[in-house]
Amino acid sequence: MTANLLSSMDNLYGQLPTVTCKSCGTCCVSPTCTLAEFVYLMDFCVKNIPAQTLTDLLRQPARMHATCAGNLVCKFLQNKQCLVHDGRTGACRLFGVPTLSELNIASMEECAHGITVAQGQSDIEFIQDWLDDLFTYNQTLFACFSAPYFIKGLNLECWLDIYFENALDFDVFIDIRKIMHDNVDLHFLAERWKPLTSIKEKIDKIAVFHAMLGAAPVSELQDLLFSIRDDYPLTGTYYFEEAQAYLFRIEQESKPGH
């Protein structure tokens, strides 16, 4: 699958516009990306960064970004230079495109320097179609929109923890880990890996919530959702929108007359 996955991502990335980036490094947060993008990025890393250097980079503790709320510091930013520029994710390639504001993504960061598009198509219809194509391709790899986990995109640290965390033994994570292991080899650092994000604990709570849904008292469901949403900042925005939607649904269903 590796060659097909890489060529598919090459084709998708080749459609994106180029922007007038000033390389200030301010926006360089740990990217939220799809599974295919994670594999593409890690393949680039393995081929272009010495194993010991890559090990040191990936094993850095996760750190919250000082100015971009809810984001982690990117592991690949060194002296305001991106070490993985040619392998970077779609979020990095699209950052600053002005039309992204029309997607109404909560807490989306804006470029402080007013990036403009230098070349290529960037209207909102094109961007939305591109994102749809990206998610459609990922659906060919695994059922990324399936309940209860809804794994559309995760930050880099979460993907790395899934790669190494065999205790995440729900079927979807077994499938994801097999795709990862079949397509990119990071086992040279497996023995020294330490979890970065507590995503296993969060996913365990998501599983408990879905098992309790419809049977447990409303207050217990709400408390669990608040914890899933708020207690795991190192997992980025994973399951934030889903938790919000369930909280709203539970609130509406608990009102008199329902």
trRosetta pair geometry for C-beta under 8 A, 3 or more apart (Angstrom, degrees):
i j d omega theta_ij theta_ji phi_ij phi_ji
1 4 5.6 -73 -161 49 50 109
1 5 5.5 48 149 -26 86 110
1 179 7.5 -64 90 -145 158 80
1 182 6.3 52 38 124 119 122
1 183 6.0 -63 88 -85 105 105
2 5 5.8 -60 -146 37 27 109
2 6 6.2 21 161 -15 66 109
2 39 7.9 -142 -125 165 73 124
2 43 7.2 143 -159 -107 106 140
2 182 7.6 -150 -52 133 90 76
2 183 4.8 156 -93 -138 83 76
2 184 7.7 135 -117 -57 112 62
3 6 5.9 -57 -145 39 28 108
3 7 6.2 22 159 -14 65 110
4 7 5.9 -58 -142 41 28 106
4 8 6.1 31 157 -22 64 108
5 8 5.7 -56 -147 35 28 112
5 9 6.4 20 157 -12 64 107
5 36 5.9 -154 -162 -142 102 93
5 39 5.9 -22 146 104 145 140
5 40 7.1 -144 141 -67 97 84
5 141 7.8 59 -108 -89 114 125
5 183 6.0 -4 39 -138 158 139
6 9 5.9 -59 -148 41 30 106
6 10 6.2 37 151 -24 65 105
6 40 6.3 139 -114 -114 65 84
6 43 6.4 -99 -91 101 115 165
7 10 5.3 -46 -144 33 35 117
7 11 6.4 38 154 -21 63 102
8 11 5.8 -55 -154 34 30 112
8 12 6.5 26 151 -15 64 106
8 36 7.1 -67 94 -166 119 140
8 137 5.8 157 161 -153 132 139
9 12 5.5 -52 -143 39 37 110
9 13 5.9 32 160 -14 70 108
9 36 5.8 -179 -74 152 114 108
9 37 6.8 149 -130 -94 131 55
9 40 4.4 -114 122 -86 170 145
10 13 6.1 -59 -142 43 25 105
10 14 6.0 31 156 -27 62 112
11 14 5.7 -56 -146 31 25 116
11 15 7.2 29 154 -26 58 101
12 15 6.1 -56 -165 21 34 112
12 16 7.8 38 146 -31 61 99
12 90 7.5 -48 134 -83 115 121
12 130 7.2 123 -165 -164 89 89
12 133 6.4 -178 -119 115 107 116
12 134 5.9 107 -164 -89 147 83
12 137 7.0 -95 -60 -5 142 158
13 16 5.8 -44 -164 9 46 117
13 90 7.0 -134 -99 -86 81 79
13 93 6.4 -175 -145 -65 92 171
15 120 7.8 127 162 -158 43 124
15 121 7.8 -35 171 48 81 108
15 130 6.2 -172 103 -115 127 116
16 90 7.1 -176 -76 -136 149 81
16 93 5.1 53 125 142 161 129
16 94 6.5 -102 -152 -74 129 81
16 120 6.5 53 136 153 34 159
16 130 6.9 102 -86 -159 80 157
17 97 6.5 113 61 -108 124 123
17 117 4.8 -16 156 -149 145 112
17 118 7.4 151 168 50 94 61
17 119 6.2 176 -157 91 77 47
17 120 3.1 -172 -108 83 67 117
17 121 6.2 -145 -63 58 104 33
17 122 4.5 -31 -10 -65 155 104
18 117 7.3 111 77 -163 45 65
18 118 4.8 -47 99 61 95 108
18 119 4.8 18 41 50 105 93
18 120 5.9 115 8 3 65 122
19 95 7.7 -130 45 79 161 60
19 96 5.3 124 175 87 158 120
19 97 6.3 -117 -80 -73 130 72
19 115 4.8 21 174 176 124 120
19 116 6.9 162 -154 85 77 31
19 117 5.7 -53 -101 -106 72 47
19 118 6.1 152 -130 0 15 92
20 115 5.8 172 62 -151 74 67
20 116 5.1 16 18 54 123 78
20 117 7.8 -117 -8 -64 86 3
20 118 5.2 124 -57 -56 79 106
21 96 7.0 157 -90 29 80 160
21 115 6.3 3 -85 -117 55 119
22 113 5.1 -65 9 128 138 172
22 115 7.9 -134 -7 -88 87 82
23 80 6.0 91 152 155 86 101
23 81 7.1 12 -170 -98 119 55
23 82 8.0 -118 -132 -7 92 94
24 27 7.8 77 72 3 94 81
24 80 6.6 -66 -175 -147 22 119
24 112 7.7 -72 71 59 157 112
24 113 6.6 147 -9 -30 139 137
25 28 5.0 -43 -160 5 63 127
25 77 5.4 115 -145 -163 109 131
25 80 4.0 -112 -31 -126 131 71
25 81 7.9 -39 -77 -20 115 25
26 67 7.0 -35 -168 68 91 142
26 112 6.0 -27 98 17 161 125
27 68 7.1 97 -137 -73 49 141
27 95 5.4 146 146 166 147 147
27 96 7.3 -112 -41 -50 173 101
27 109 6.2 165 -130 116 93 136
27 111 6.3 -40 -56 -103 142 73
28 73 7.7 34 108 -163 84 60
28 74 4.3 -85 155 21 89 137
28 76 7.8 -123 -177 74 121 76
28 77 4.3 103 130 -72 152 140
28 82 6.9 -162 -119 -87 131 95
28 92 7.9 34 -121 -122 69 107
29 65 5.2 -51 -109 -56 100 150
29 68 5.0 -99 -68 87 133 153
29 71 3.7 -25 -154 165 144 136
29 72 6.2 113 -171 66 84 46
29 73 6.9 -82 -129 -111 55 22
29 74 5.7 132 155 -44 9 91
29 109 7.6 130 -7 9 136 152
30 62 7.5 -27 -36 -138 160 95
30 71 6.5 175 39 -178 77 83
30 72 3.9 1 10 75 128 104
30 73 6.7 46 -34 80 92 25
30 74 5.2 167 -72 -94 48 56
30 75 6.8 48 -100 -10 96 82
30 155 4.8 57 120 -173 113 115
30 156 4.8 -120 -172 27 100 106
30 157 6.1 -1 -178 -15 157 97
30 236 7.4 -125 88 -71 110 125
31 37 7.8 -98 123 137 129 132
31 41 7.9 176 60 -81 133 160
31 74 7.1 40 -24 -107 75 109
31 88 7.3 136 -42 -169 157 81
31 89 4.2 160 142 39 155 138
31 91 4.6 161 -153 63 102 125
31 92 5.5 -62 -89 -38 136 98
31 155 6.9 155 91 -141 31 67
31 156 6.0 67 54 -40 70 104
32 89 7.9 -169 79 122 34 157
32 91 5.8 100 58 -54 70 160
32 153 4.7 75 161 141 96 121
32 154 6.6 -146 -145 122 76 11
32 155 5.2 -50 -88 -81 66 63
32 236 5.8 172 -83 157 109 157
32 237 6.6 -18 -92 37 153 106
33 37 3.7 -117 179 93 119 131
33 38 5.5 152 97 -55 119 73
33 41 7.0 82 89 -13 173 137
33 89 4.1 -104 -93 -137 128 146
33 90 6.9 132 -124 31 89 84
33 91 6.3 -118 -77 2 77 113
33 153 5.8 -173 96 -151 9 102
33 154 7.4 -39 58 63 56 53
33 155 7.8 78 14 -130 73 27
33 156 7.0 42 21 -72 113 71
33 159 7.4 -30 68 -34 97 147
34 37 4.8 95 54 9 74 103
34 38 7.1 -130 99 -7 40 87
34 90 7.9 23 10 20 100 125
34 134 6.2 174 -3 158 150 103
34 135 6.9 -162 -95 -97 143 57
34 138 4.6 -103 -178 -82 135 145
34 144 7.4 -12 -146 -130 99 165
34 152 7.0 -60 -101 165 87 55
34 153 5.4 -63 -71 -97 56 83
35 38 5.6 -53 -151 32 33 114
35 39 6.6 31 154 -16 66 103
35 138 5.7 124 40 -143 95 107
35 141 5.9 -149 88 102 133 148
35 142 6.7 47 17 30 166 117
35 144 7.1 -147 -3 -90 118 127
35 151 7.8 56 -46 132 108 115
35 159 7.3 162 -113 -124 58 119
35 176 6.2 -124 -115 -143 137 98
35 179 6.5 37 166 102 133 140
35 180 7.6 -105 -161 -68 100 87
36 39 5.8 -54 -152 36 33 110
36 40 6.3 34 150 -20 65 107
36 134 7.6 -155 59 -167 129 78
36 137 6.1 -14 -22 117 166 112
36 138 5.3 -128 -7 -90 111 82
36 141 6.3 180 -63 -22 95 153
37 40 5.4 -52 -145 37 35 114
37 41 6.2 35 156 -19 67 105
37 89 4.6 67 172 -130 131 95
37 90 6.1 -93 -103 -1 143 93
37 134 7.8 15 -46 -165 113 119
38 41 5.9 -57 -147 37 28 109
38 42 6.2 20 158 -12 65 110
38 89 8.0 11 -67 -94 47 120
38 154 7.9 5 -62 65 137 95
38 156 7.1 157 -119 -121 95 64
38 159 4.4 -143 -129 -169 150 162
38 180 7.5 -34 111 -109 121 102
39 42 6.0 -59 -142 42 28 106
39 43 6.1 34 156 -24 64 107
39 179 7.3 -82 -69 141 138 94
39 180 6.6 -148 -87 -118 96 59
39 183 4.7 -1 -152 114 131 136
39 184 5.3 -175 -148 -18 73 123
40 43 5.8 -54 -148 33 26 113
40 44 6.6 27 152 -18 61 105
40 87 6.3 -178 139 -163 80 86
40 89 7.9 129 75 -99 114 65
41 44 5.7 -56 -155 34 31 112
41 45 6.4 32 149 -21 66 105
41 84 6.3 49 -157 167 90 144
41 87 5.0 123 -127 146 52 105
41 88 7.0 42 -108 -121 104 21
41 89 6.0 -28 -61 -60 129 86
41 156 7.5 -84 103 -115 155 111
42 45 5.3 -48 -146 34 38 116
42 46 6.3 38 156 -20 68 103
42 184 4.4 84 106 166 118 162
42 186 6.5 -58 -171 -59 130 119
43 46 6.0 -53 -146 35 29 109
43 47 6.4 18 158 -10 63 113
43 87 7.3 -167 73 -139 72 131
43 183 7.1 -64 -67 150 116 89
43 184 5.1 -115 -68 -99 73 112
44 47 6.1 -69 -149 44 27 105
44 48 5.8 -17 169 14 66 124
44 84 5.9 106 110 -155 127 97
44 86 6.5 -174 -148 92 137 84
44 87 2.6 -141 48 -90 171 150
45 48 6.5 -84 -134 52 19 87
45 49 5.1 -30 -167 25 67 122
45 54 5.5 118 163 -128 106 125
45 84 6.1 -27 -78 -105 84 124
45 87 6.7 -144 -39 90 65 161
46 49 7.4 -41 -81 48 12 83
46 51 8.0 27 -141 -95 67 75
46 54 7.0 72 -92 -133 47 173
46 184 6.3 177 -10 -162 143 95
46 185 6.7 104 -134 62 156 73
46 186 7.3 -118 -78 -81 119 70
48 84 7.7 137 77 -114 132 69
48 86 8.0 129 -58 58 170 115
48 87 7.4 -170 26 -20 140 134
49 53 5.3 -120 173 91 95 113
49 54 4.4 119 107 -67 118 99
49 57 7.2 -36 164 14 153 145
49 83 6.7 55 -89 156 125 121
49 84 7.8 -44 -39 -80 128 90
50 53 4.5 79 66 13 90 109
50 54 6.7 -167 87 -9 41 89
51 54 5.8 -59 -145 39 28 110
51 55 6.2 34 155 -24 64 106
51 188 5.4 -56 -161 125 125 158
51 189 8.0 -175 180 -48 89 96
52 55 5.5 -49 -147 33 32 116
52 56 6.5 31 155 -17 64 104
53 56 5.8 -56 -152 36 31 110
53 57 6.3 30 152 -19 65 107
54 57 5.6 -55 -146 37 33 112
54 58 6.1 22 161 -12 68 111
54 189 7.7 -130 108 -35 89 138
55 58 6.3 -63 -142 41 24 102
55 59 6.0 10 165 -9 64 117
55 188 7.0 -98 -74 111 115 100
55 189 4.5 171 -121 -93 96 126
55 192 7.2 46 -170 73 119 134
56 59 6.3 -65 -139 43 23 103
56 60 7.3 49 155 -50 57 86
57 60 6.2 -35 -170 -11 33 112
57 75 5.0 111 172 159 87 111
57 76 6.7 52 -174 -86 136 62
57 83 7.6 -111 -118 69 156 157
58 75 6.5 78 -94 158 38 162
58 160 6.3 176 -171 -130 108 148
58 186 7.7 -130 155 -155 175 128
58 189 6.6 122 75 89 129 168
59 189 6.8 -140 -53 -176 112 136
59 192 6.7 -28 -101 124 147 106
59 193 7.2 -135 -104 -117 98 52
59 194 7.0 75 -152 32 94 91
60 63 7.8 -53 145 -9 105 104
60 75 5.4 164 45 -124 129 104
61 196 7.0 167 -147 -135 45 84
62 72 5.1 -54 -167 -136 94 140
62 157 4.9 31 -89 -112 126 163
62 196 4.7 104 -29 175 113 101
62 197 6.1 64 -16 -79 161 75
62 234 4.8 92 108 -146 149 116
63 72 6.2 114 68 -158 44 82
63 73 4.6 -5 77 18 102 119
64 71 7.4 110 -157 82 61 42
64 72 6.2 -70 -103 -106 34 57
64 73 7.4 53 103 -21 13 85
64 233 6.5 -4 -91 136 119 129
64 234 7.8 -98 -68 -88 82 70
65 68 4.2 -7 106 52 145 91
65 69 7.7 -111 76 -56 100 15
65 71 4.4 -2 13 89 133 92
65 72 6.1 133 -31 180 87 8
65 73 5.3 145 -87 -68 72 63
68 71 4.2 -20 114 41 111 132
68 109 5.2 -29 -130 -77 104 146
69 107 6.4 -98 82 -160 106 122
70 107 6.0 39 29 148 145 152
70 233 6.9 -127 -130 -154 56 90
70 236 6.6 84 159 -148 86 55
70 237 6.5 54 161 -64 129 84
71 109 7.6 -35 -19 -30 148 135
71 155 7.9 159 -144 -107 67 137
71 236 6.8 33 -112 -119 51 93
72 155 6.2 101 23 174 121 153
72 156 8.0 -121 73 45 131 94
72 157 6.3 20 47 -9 171 133
72 234 6.7 56 -75 -143 125 66
72 236 7.0 -78 -7 -71 100 94
73 77 7.4 -104 175 40 85 122
74 77 4.7 85 82 -14 109 106
74 82 8.0 -26 129 -119 148 86
74 156 7.9 78 -132 15 69 145
75 156 7.0 -123 14 101 116 148
76 82 6.0 40 125 -158 105 67
76 83 4.5 -128 -170 46 88 98
76 84 4.7 -40 -166 6 156 108
77 80 7.0 6 -175 -108 98 21
77 81 7.3 146 -156 69 56 35
77 82 6.3 -31 -99 -95 65 58
77 83 7.6 -143 -77 -2 17 88
78 81 5.6 -35 75 63 72 87
78 83 5.7 51 12 -48 115 110
82 85 4.3 109 94 -71 117 84
82 88 6.5 -7 169 -71 144 129
82 92 7.7 117 -131 -172 152 143
84 87 4.6 -66 180 61 93 102
84 88 5.7 130 111 -68 89 70
85 88 5.7 -22 -150 -24 31 118
88 92 4.0 -84 166 80 123 145
88 93 6.1 149 101 -50 108 82
89 92 5.2 101 58 9 70 99
89 93 7.1 -135 105 -3 38 92
90 93 5.4 -57 -141 41 36 111
90 94 5.8 20 164 -9 71 114
90 130 7.9 176 -153 140 133 114
90 131 7.9 145 147 -100 149 72
90 134 6.3 -27 -42 -110 167 157
91 94 6.3 -65 -139 45 23 100
91 95 6.5 46 156 -54 61 94
92 95 5.9 -31 -148 -6 30 117
94 97 5.2 -57 -172 5 72 125
94 100 6.4 119 153 -77 108 132
94 127 7.1 106 -143 -138 132 112
95 109 7.8 -2 -148 84 107 102
95 111 6.7 118 149 -65 87 104
95 115 7.5 93 119 17 68 165
96 100 7.9 86 66 16 12 134
96 110 7.7 92 -111 -169 56 52
96 111 3.7 36 -111 -37 98 140
96 115 3.1 31 168 43 131 150
97 100 5.1 100 77 -26 87 104
97 115 7.2 -56 -62 106 31 121
97 117 6.2 47 -128 -74 83 104
97 122 5.1 -147 -158 -157 118 121
97 127 6.9 164 113 -93 147 137
98 101 6.6 -34 176 5 55 109
98 115 7.6 -164 -49 84 76 79
98 116 7.4 2 -27 -116 115 54
98 117 7.5 -97 12 -23 94 99
98 122 7.5 77 43 140 77 129
99 102 5.4 -32 -178 14 68 118
99 122 5.7 159 14 147 126 85
99 123 6.0 155 -102 -152 166 28
99 124 4.4 -148 173 -66 120 77
99 127 5.9 174 100 -5 119 143
100 103 5.6 -35 -171 10 56 116
100 105 7.4 -34 165 15 93 121
100 108 6.8 -149 137 164 111 150
100 127 6.7 -140 -86 -179 67 163
101 104 7.7 49 165 -66 49 45
101 108 7.4 -171 -106 86 55 136
101 110 7.3 22 -81 -97 109 110
102 124 4.4 -49 77 -103 143 146
103 108 7.5 89 75 -45 107 162
103 124 7.2 -174 -55 -147 74 107
103 127 7.4 -96 -58 115 118 128
103 128 7.3 166 -98 -83 99 92
105 108 4.1 79 83 -50 105 123
106 241 7.9 159 22 -82 131 97
107 237 7.9 -180 65 -89 128 126
111 114 6.3 -167 101 -41 105 13
111 115 4.3 37 70 -5 170 104
117 120 6.6 -113 -177 63 113 79
117 122 4.6 -132 -92 -8 157 156
121 126 4.6 -146 135 -145 116 172
122 126 6.6 -107 -113 70 7 130
122 127 6.7 33 -162 -54 52 106
123 126 5.0 92 61 8 75 103
123 127 7.2 -148 96 -5 37 90
124 127 5.5 -53 -144 39 37 112
124 128 6.1 36 158 -19 69 106
125 128 5.9 -55 -146 38 28 109
125 129 6.3 29 154 -18 63 108
126 129 5.7 -57 -148 39 30 111
126 130 6.2 32 153 -23 66 106
127 130 5.6 -54 -149 34 31 113
127 131 6.5 30 154 -17 64 104
128 131 5.7 -52 -148 37 33 110
128 132 6.4 36 152 -20 64 105
129 132 5.5 -53 -149 36 32 115
129 133 6.4 35 152 -21 65 104
130 133 5.7 -53 -150 34 32 112
130 134 6.5 35 150 -21 64 104
131 134 5.5 -50 -148 33 34 115
131 135 6.4 26 156 -12 66 105
132 135 6.0 -59 -147 41 30 104
132 136 6.0 34 153 -23 65 109
133 136 5.6 -52 -142 37 30 115
133 137 6.4 33 156 -21 63 102
134 137 6.0 -55 -154 32 28 109
134 138 6.7 25 150 -16 62 106
135 138 5.5 -52 -149 37 37 113
135 139 6.5 47 149 -28 65 99
135 144 7.2 -131 -160 76 83 137
135 145 8.0 58 177 -50 117 113
135 152 6.6 -19 -122 -149 116 98
136 139 5.5 -48 -154 26 34 117
136 140 7.4 39 148 -22 60 94
137 140 5.8 -48 -166 22 41 113
137 141 7.5 34 142 -15 64 102
138 141 5.5 -55 -161 31 47 113
138 142 7.4 -39 166 47 75 72
138 144 5.3 4 130 -12 114 151
138 152 7.9 103 96 -152 153 54
139 142 7.7 -99 -143 73 30 35
139 143 7.0 35 -148 -117 73 40
139 144 6.0 -106 -88 23 61 100
139 145 7.2 -15 -101 2 106 103
141 144 7.7 39 70 -40 92 110
141 179 5.7 73 -178 -133 109 155
142 151 8.0 -9 104 75 122 121
142 172 6.6 111 173 -157 126 82
142 175 5.1 138 -119 123 122 123
142 176 5.7 -45 -28 -79 173 74
142 179 6.5 -110 -38 -22 117 149
143 146 4.1 38 132 -25 114 127
143 172 6.9 -94 63 -116 91 109
144 150 7.8 48 155 -170 61 35
144 151 5.2 -97 -153 83 76 75
144 152 5.7 103 149 -98 115 43
145 150 6.1 13 -150 -131 46 66
145 152 6.7 39 -86 -75 74 89
146 149 7.0 24 86 46 74 84
146 150 7.3 -151 68 -75 31 46
146 172 6.7 -168 70 -92 123 137
147 150 6.7 10 -93 -49 49 87
147 210 6.9 152 170 -129 102 143
148 206 5.8 164 130 150 113 99
148 207 6.4 139 73 -101 142 50
148 209 7.6 163 -179 77 139 91
148 210 3.8 -79 -111 -55 150 161
149 170 7.5 146 -47 106 139 152
149 172 5.9 -155 35 72 145 155
149 203 6.7 11 -118 -138 111 100
149 206 6.3 92 -104 124 66 147
149 239 7.8 -73 -162 -80 52 113
150 239 6.8 122 67 -99 112 74
150 242 5.4 152 49 -70 156 144
151 154 6.6 -20 -158 -39 94 109
151 172 7.0 157 11 149 133 134
151 176 7.4 -40 107 -79 161 147
151 238 7.8 2 -121 -144 69 109
153 238 7.9 -138 93 -92 57 81
154 158 3.8 -107 170 85 122 133
154 159 5.3 150 88 -50 118 79
154 162 7.6 82 83 -10 167 133
154 199 7.7 35 -153 -121 134 149
154 235 7.5 -54 -150 -168 94 80
154 236 7.1 141 -164 49 52 129
154 238 5.5 21 -114 -82 79 126
155 158 5.2 97 57 6 70 102
155 159 7.4 -138 99 -3 37 89
155 197 7.7 158 69 -102 112 147
155 235 7.1 173 26 -171 111 35
155 236 4.1 135 -29 -25 122 143
155 238 7.5 -105 0 -33 83 107
156 159 5.8 -59 -154 37 34 110
156 160 6.4 33 152 -20 68 107
157 160 5.6 -54 -149 36 33 113
157 161 6.5 33 153 -19 65 103
157 196 4.2 -117 -167 108 110 138
157 197 4.8 132 127 -53 113 120
157 234 6.5 -73 101 167 149 96
157 235 8.0 -124 87 -104 106 43
158 161 5.7 -54 -149 35 33 110
158 162 6.5 32 153 -17 65 104
158 196 8.0 -117 -63 78 35 107
158 197 5.3 -62 -83 57 66 170
158 199 4.9 108 -133 -74 89 150
158 235 5.6 74 -81 -138 122 75
158 236 7.0 -94 -21 20 128 110
158 238 6.3 113 -96 -39 168 150
159 162 5.7 -55 -151 37 32 111
159 163 6.4 43 149 -29 64 102
159 180 7.7 165 179 -103 92 135
160 163 5.4 -46 -151 25 34 119
160 164 6.8 5 161 3 65 107
160 186 7.9 -113 -136 143 84 168
160 196 6.3 38 81 14 119 135
161 164 6.4 -73 -150 49 30 92
161 165 5.2 18 163 -20 72 126
161 195 5.2 56 -127 -141 111 81
161 196 5.6 -131 -61 37 108 86
161 197 5.3 -112 -24 33 150 106
161 199 5.2 141 87 31 145 121
161 200 7.2 -128 155 -32 124 88
162 165 5.9 -59 -116 40 25 104
162 168 6.0 -64 -130 60 71 161
162 173 6.0 -129 -150 -149 105 101
162 176 6.0 -27 158 111 135 129
162 177 6.2 -140 154 -77 84 88
162 180 7.3 150 109 -26 97 157
162 199 7.0 -55 -55 94 84 146
163 177 6.5 146 -127 -128 34 81
163 180 5.0 -133 -112 152 88 155
163 181 7.5 143 -155 -61 81 75
163 186 6.2 24 155 55 144 138
164 186 7.8 -85 -64 101 98 120
164 190 6.0 176 -126 -131 106 77
164 193 4.5 -101 -166 133 164 165
164 195 7.8 -156 85 -85 115 66
165 168 4.7 62 111 -5 107 107
165 195 6.6 54 -81 -97 118 107
165 199 7.7 -173 19 71 163 102
165 200 5.7 -144 178 -65 150 121
166 169 7.0 31 159 -71 60 91
166 177 7.6 119 -103 -168 58 168
167 200 6.2 33 93 -139 109 146
168 173 4.2 -94 138 150 107 158
168 177 7.5 145 81 -45 109 130
168 199 7.8 -3 -85 107 138 100
168 200 5.5 -125 -72 -109 94 93
168 203 6.5 40 -129 75 106 155
169 173 6.9 -91 -81 76 8 116
169 174 6.3 39 -152 -60 51 105
170 173 5.0 77 62 14 81 105
170 174 7.2 -151 91 -10 37 89
170 203 7.4 -131 6 158 136 125
170 207 6.9 -157 -78 -86 138 133
171 174 5.6 -58 -149 34 33 113
171 175 6.4 31 155 -18 67 105
172 175 5.7 -54 -153 37 33 113
172 176 6.3 34 151 -20 66 106
173 176 5.4 -46 -139 37 38 113
173 177 6.1 39 158 -20 66 105
173 203 7.7 61 -58 177 141 162
174 177 5.9 -55 -145 37 27 109
174 178 6.5 30 154 -21 61 106
175 178 5.8 -56 -151 33 30 112
175 179 6.7 30 152 -17 64 103
176 179 5.8 -55 -155 34 33 111
176 180 6.4 34 149 -19 66 106
177 180 5.4 -51 -149 36 35 116
177 181 6.1 29 157 -15 68 107
178 181 5.9 -56 -140 41 30 106
178 182 6.0 29 159 -20 65 111
179 182 5.9 -59 -143 39 26 110
179 183 6.2 0 165 -1 62 120
180 183 6.4 -86 -151 46 20 96
180 184 6.4 -54 -174 48 63 93
181 184 7.8 -88 -119 61 17 54
181 185 7.6 54 -158 -99 57 57
181 187 7.9 54 -135 -53 94 108
185 188 7.4 70 138 -15 92 90
186 189 6.1 -44 168 39 83 98
186 190 7.2 119 116 -58 75 82
187 190 4.7 -16 -152 -22 59 125
189 192 5.6 -71 -169 56 71 99
189 193 6.0 97 131 -63 86 88
190 193 5.6 -38 -151 -8 34 120
195 198 7.0 101 141 -63 126 40
195 199 7.8 -146 -166 26 113 80
195 200 7.2 -67 -132 3 149 114
196 234 6.7 -153 138 164 75 133
197 232 7.3 61 165 -178 83 102
197 234 4.2 -160 -134 120 71 111
197 235 5.2 107 172 -76 120 70
198 201 4.8 -33 -179 33 89 117
198 202 6.2 94 124 -22 83 96
198 232 5.5 -140 91 -130 114 103
198 234 6.3 98 28 58 94 121
198 235 7.0 -92 74 -43 78 107
199 202 5.4 -56 -149 40 41 114
199 203 6.0 39 155 -20 73 106
199 232 7.3 110 -94 -178 48 140
199 235 5.2 126 -94 -103 85 116
199 238 7.4 18 -127 72 106 160
200 203 5.8 -57 -146 39 29 108
200 204 6.3 35 154 -23 64 105
201 204 5.7 -51 -149 32 31 115
201 205 6.7 30 152 -17 62 103
201 232 7.3 179 83 -92 101 126
202 205 5.8 -57 -156 35 33 110
202 206 6.6 36 147 -22 66 102
202 228 6.2 107 -157 -139 84 71
202 231 7.8 179 -96 82 93 91
202 232 4.5 -12 -77 -49 128 170
202 235 5.6 -35 2 -34 167 164
202 238 7.4 91 128 97 149 120
202 239 7.2 174 161 35 118 143
203 206 5.3 -46 -147 31 39 115
203 207 6.5 41 152 -19 65 100
204 207 5.7 -53 -154 34 32 112
204 208 6.5 33 149 -19 65 104
205 208 5.4 -50 -146 36 37 113
205 209 6.3 42 152 -24 66 102
205 224 6.2 -176 -177 -168 102 94
205 227 6.3 -114 -167 104 156 115
205 228 5.2 -166 112 -82 125 94
206 209 5.7 -50 -149 33 31 114
206 210 6.6 25 156 -13 64 105
206 228 6.0 104 -74 -129 75 136
206 239 6.2 -108 -94 -123 130 158
207 210 6.1 -58 -149 39 30 105
207 211 6.4 30 153 -19 64 108
208 211 5.7 -59 -150 37 32 112
208 212 6.2 21 155 -13 67 112
208 224 6.7 -132 100 -149 108 141
209 212 5.9 -66 -148 42 28 105
209 213 6.4 48 152 -49 66 95
209 221 6.8 97 -147 -143 87 74
209 224 4.9 173 -91 130 99 134
209 225 6.5 100 -129 -70 142 73
209 228 6.6 -35 -35 -40 149 147
209 246 7.6 60 162 151 132 166
210 213 5.4 -26 -144 -1 36 122
212 215 5.8 -120 -166 62 49 94
212 216 3.9 1 180 -13 109 130
212 220 6.8 -103 168 116 148 117
212 221 6.2 -168 114 -90 117 86
212 224 7.2 112 54 11 146 165
213 216 7.5 -29 -71 25 19 98
213 221 6.8 92 -103 -123 60 127
213 246 7.8 -85 -112 -150 123 125
216 220 4.6 -92 158 80 121 129
216 221 5.5 145 86 -52 112 90
217 220 4.8 90 65 5 85 103
217 221 7.2 -157 95 -4 45 87
218 221 5.7 -60 -151 39 35 111
218 222 6.1 33 155 -19 69 108
218 250 5.8 149 -145 174 93 111
218 254 4.9 58 -113 -94 159 139
219 222 5.8 -55 -146 37 30 111
219 223 6.3 32 156 -20 65 106
220 223 5.8 -52 -145 35 30 111
220 224 6.4 30 155 -18 63 107
221 224 5.9 -58 -151 37 29 111
221 225 6.4 27 154 -16 65 108
221 246 7.7 -121 164 152 110 113
221 250 5.6 -168 109 -122 131 154
222 225 5.7 -58 -147 39 31 110
222 226 6.3 35 155 -22 66 104
222 247 6.5 83 -127 -127 79 86
222 250 6.3 -163 -72 107 86 148
223 226 5.7 -52 -148 33 30 112
223 227 6.6 30 153 -18 63 105
224 227 5.7 -56 -153 36 32 112
224 228 6.4 33 151 -19 66 105
225 228 5.5 -50 -143 37 35 112
225 229 6.0 30 158 -16 67 110
225 243 4.8 152 -168 -158 91 93
225 246 5.7 -153 -113 92 140 117
225 247 5.2 177 128 -70 150 93
225 250 7.6 -170 -6 11 154 146
226 229 5.9 -61 -146 42 27 109
226 230 5.7 -15 171 13 66 122
226 243 8.0 145 -74 175 23 127
226 247 7.8 88 -63 -97 69 130
227 230 6.6 -75 -125 51 20 86
227 231 4.7 -9 -164 -1 66 133
228 231 7.4 -10 -58 34 10 97
228 232 7.4 -25 -161 13 38 119
228 239 6.0 -72 159 121 111 133
228 243 5.2 -174 95 -97 111 133
229 239 7.3 -124 -91 113 58 89
229 240 5.9 91 -141 -127 83 62
229 243 4.0 -166 -71 114 104 157
229 244 7.0 106 -115 -53 138 69
229 247 7.8 -18 -36 -36 150 134
232 235 4.5 14 136 12 113 118
233 236 8.0 58 174 -64 46 24
235 238 4.7 -76 152 39 105 120
235 239 7.8 -1 127 27 133 99
237 240 4.6 -71 -166 9 69 132
237 241 7.5 35 166 -18 103 88
239 242 4.9 -59 -154 49 64 117
239 243 5.6 70 146 -29 85 100
240 243 6.0 -57 -150 35 26 109
240 244 6.4 26 153 -18 62 107
241 244 5.5 -53 -148 36 33 114
241 245 6.3 35 154 -21 66 105
242 245 5.7 -54 -148 35 31 111
242 246 6.4 27 155 -15 65 106
243 246 5.9 -56 -147 39 31 108
243 247 6.2 35 154 -22 65 106
244 247 5.7 -54 -148 34 29 113
244 248 6.5 29 154 -18 64 106
245 248 5.8 -55 -151 36 31 111
245 249 6.3 30 152 -19 65 107
246 249 5.5 -53 -144 38 34 112
246 250 6.1 33 158 -19 67 105
247 250 6.0 -55 -145 37 28 108
247 251 6.3 30 155 -20 62 108
248 251 5.7 -56 -149 36 29 113
248 252 6.4 26 155 -17 65 107
249 252 5.9 -58 -149 37 30 108
249 253 6.2 20 157 -13 66 111
250 253 5.9 -59 -141 42 29 106
250 254 6.1 26 159 -21 65 112
251 254 6.0 -62 -146 36 25 108
251 255 7.2 40 152 -38 59 96
252 255 6.0 -43 -163 6 36 115
252 258 6.8 125 141 -78 66 161
253 258 4.9 -156 -152 138 45 146
254 258 7.1 -11 3 62 8 131
255 258 5.5 78 65 -2 73 119
